[in-house]
Amino acid sequence: MNRINNTLFAVFKVLLYLLILAGIAGVLIIFVVIPRWVRTEEVLVPNIIGKTYYEAVRILDKEGLRPAKDIREASSDAPKGEIIAQDPEPNFRIKYYQPVTITVSIGVELAPVPSVIGKSQNAAFETLRAAGFQPHQVARVHSETYLQDTVIAQTPPEGGGQRRGASVNLLVSEGPTPKSMQLPDFQGQLATDVLAALEAAGLNVETVHSSHPRIPEGAVITHKPTGGVLVKTGDLILLEISGQESVENAGRLLPFKYQVTEAENRNLSRHVKIIIIDDSGEHTVIDQLYAPGAVIDLERKGVHVFGQTQVIVFENDEKLLEKLYK
């Protein structure tokens, strides 16, 4: 019995010693090993901005750091492959082998240049700015094909890849070359016929009414410039008409609107002619070029008609519409 007790006591002593040793080892791990592991030496993050991607990787590896997944961004200042940003920033302290996020330039962002040919100058400016480009020089030239203030050409042309913010130069139409003509003497002629002839010739007309003892009512008393003077397209002609302007003489405004046909090639204008046949006869009220999609409002243009009225619309000499007003 004493032998068994002695053996058990010896085993208990060995276990007690092992438990003490384990406790001591645990204390050493908690208070010595772990703090030393946690307090790994820190390093200063090097400045890699301006370096190439491969140079940056070598520099980070030399300092005991590693690159994180890189970010790629467009830059108008840095060439392709150059580092433009880093996180953490230079001289920031971090532990060994911690990741450093780097942003790599993919170069200048290129974008296609939109076509603004056939648009008005203002609309062209808006289109270019919306696409990230800057309207620059504007040159002007007369054109028989493009309406006044319409873009004829652009540099650089549509498409391709251009740096955002690049300049685009425009060539803008000043309309057809003004045509000179010798103004006839309209005195005594019926004012409605004279008005139609002047407007068909591309001249602007203003009228005034006054009484005259010899000139019949509704006929031209005089006009400025006078007969024989050279005038050109777009000039203003002032007509003095015999009689008093009345509602009956003025007729009624024609509530007619027309939208020019949308063409596949929006760069080319369309020749629109609108003829009106009413109680006063046949008159051409529109005879000029319009951009595709443009709206022609005869009421806003102040076109007056008398009695039953027929409106006929031609585009590029093809009759497209005929409408009757009673």
Backbone hydrogen bonds, N-H to C=O, Kabsch-Sander energy under -0.5 kcal/mol:
donor,donor_aa,acceptor,acceptor_aa,energy
5,N,1,M,-2.1
6,N,2,N,-2.3
7,T,3,R,-2.2
8,L,4,I,-2.6
9,F,5,N,-2.4
10,A,6,N,-2.1
11,V,7,T,-2.4
12,F,8,L,-2.5
13,K,9,F,-2.0
14,V,10,A,-2.1
15,L,11,V,-2.6
16,L,12,F,-2.2
17,Y,13,K,-2.5
18,L,14,V,-2.6
19,L,15,L,-2.4
20,I,16,L,-2.2
21,L,17,Y,-2.7
22,A,18,L,-2.5
23,G,19,L,-2.1
24,I,20,I,-2.6
25,A,21,L,-2.6
26,G,22,A,-2.4
27,V,23,G,-2.4
28,L,24,I,-2.3
29,I,25,A,-2.4
30,I,26,G,-2.7
31,F,27,V,-2.8
32,V,28,L,-2.1
33,V,28,L,-1.9
34,I,29,I,-2.9
36,R,32,V,-1.7
37,W,33,V,-2.4
38,V,34,I,-3.2
39,R,35,P,-3.0
40,T,38,V,-1.8
43,V,94,I,-3.4
45,V,92,F,-2.1
48,I,46,P,-0.7
50,G,83,I,-2.6
51,K,48,I,-1.8
53,Y,81,G,-1.3
56,A,52,T,-2.5
57,V,53,Y,-2.0
58,R,54,Y,-1.9
59,I,55,E,-2.2
60,L,56,A,-2.4
61,D,57,V,-2.3
62,K,58,R,-2.1
63,E,59,I,-1.4
64,G,61,D,-1.3
65,L,60,L,-3.1
66,R,98,Q,-1.6
68,A,100,V,-2.7
71,I,102,I,-2.6
73,E,104,V,-2.2
75,S,107,G,-2.5
81,G,105,S,-3.1
82,E,79,P,-1.7
83,I,51,K,-3.1
84,I,103,T,-2.7
85,A,103,T,-1.0
87,D,101,T,-2.4
91,N,45,V,-3.5
92,F,89,E,-1.4
94,I,43,V,-2.3
96,Y,41,E,-1.0
97,Y,64,G,-4.3
98,Q,95,K,-1.4
100,V,66,R,-1.9
101,T,87,D,-3.0
103,T,85,A,-2.7
104,V,71,I,-3.9
104,V,102,I,-0.5
105,S,82,E,-3.0
106,I,73,E,-2.4
111,A,162,Q,-2.5
113,V,159,G,-1.5
118,G,151,V,-2.5
119,K,116,V,-1.8
121,Q,149,D,-1.7
124,A,120,S,-2.6
125,F,121,Q,-2.2
126,E,122,N,-2.1
127,T,123,A,-2.3
128,L,124,A,-2.5
129,R,125,F,-2.4
130,A,126,E,-2.2
131,A,127,T,-1.3
132,G,129,R,-1.3
133,F,128,L,-2.9
134,Q,166,A,-2.7
136,H,168,V,-2.5
139,A,170,L,-2.6
141,V,172,V,-1.9
143,S,175,G,-2.0
149,D,173,S,-3.0
150,T,147,L,-1.6
151,V,119,K,-2.9
152,I,171,L,-3.6
153,A,171,L,-1.3
155,T,169,N,-2.4
159,G,113,V,-3.0
162,Q,111,A,-2.5
162,Q,160,G,-0.5
164,R,109,E,-1.6
165,G,132,G,-3.0
166,A,163,R,-2.1
168,V,134,Q,-2.1
169,N,155,T,-3.3
170,L,137,Q,-2.6
171,L,153,A,-2.5
172,V,139,A,-3.4
172,V,170,L,-0.5
173,S,150,T,-3.2
174,E,141,V,-2.1
181,M,231,V,-2.8
183,L,181,M,-0.6
183,L,229,V,-2.8
186,F,184,P,-0.8
188,G,220,V,-3.4
189,Q,186,F,-2.4
191,A,218,G,-2.8
193,D,190,L,-0.5
194,V,190,L,-1.9
195,L,191,A,-2.9
196,A,192,T,-1.9
197,A,193,D,-2.1
198,L,194,V,-2.6
199,E,195,L,-2.5
200,A,196,A,-2.0
201,A,197,A,-1.2
202,G,199,E,-1.4
203,L,198,L,-2.3
204,N,235,D,-2.7
206,E,237,I,-2.3
208,V,239,L,-2.2
210,S,241,I,-2.2
218,G,242,S,-2.5
219,A,216,P,-1.8
220,V,189,Q,-2.5
221,I,240,E,-3.5
222,T,240,E,-1.1
224,K,238,L,-2.2
228,G,183,L,-4.4
229,V,226,T,-1.5
231,V,181,M,-3.0
233,T,179,K,-1.3
234,G,202,G,-2.4
235,D,232,K,-2.3
237,I,204,N,-3.1
238,L,224,K,-2.9
239,L,206,E,-3.0
239,L,237,I,-0.6
240,E,222,T,-2.8
241,I,208,V,-3.3
241,I,239,L,-0.6
242,S,219,A,-3.0
243,G,210,S,-1.7
250,A,246,S,-2.8
251,G,247,V,-1.4
252,R,305,V,-2.4
254,L,303,V,-2.3
256,F,254,L,-2.2
258,Y,296,I,-2.4
260,V,258,Y,-0.5
260,V,294,A,-3.2
263,A,261,T,-0.5
266,R,264,E,-1.0
268,L,265,N,-1.3
269,S,145,T,-0.6
270,R,290,Y,-3.3
272,V,270,R,-0.7
272,V,288,Q,-2.9
273,K,314,F,-2.4
274,I,286,I,-2.3
275,I,312,I,-2.7
276,I,283,H,-3.5
277,I,310,Q,-2.6
278,D,276,I,-0.5
278,D,281,G,-2.5
279,D,306,F,-2.8
281,G,278,D,-1.8
283,H,276,I,-3.1
285,V,274,I,-2.0
285,V,283,H,-0.7
286,I,274,I,-1.4
288,Q,272,V,-2.0
290,Y,270,R,-2.5
293,G,260,V,-1.1
294,A,291,A,-2.1
296,I,258,Y,-3.7
297,D,295,V,-0.6
298,L,256,F,-2.4
298,L,296,I,-0.6
299,E,256,F,-0.6
301,K,297,D,-1.4
302,G,299,E,-1.3
303,V,298,L,-2.3
304,H,302,G,-0.6
305,V,252,R,-2.7
309,T,325,Y,-3.4
310,Q,277,I,-2.7
311,V,323,K,-3.5
312,I,275,I,-2.6
313,V,321,L,-2.9
314,F,273,K,-3.0
315,E,318,E,-2.7
316,N,271,H,-3.2
318,E,315,E,-1.8
319,K,317,D,-0.5
320,L,313,V,-2.6
321,L,313,V,-1.4
323,K,311,V,-2.8
325,Y,309,T,-3.8
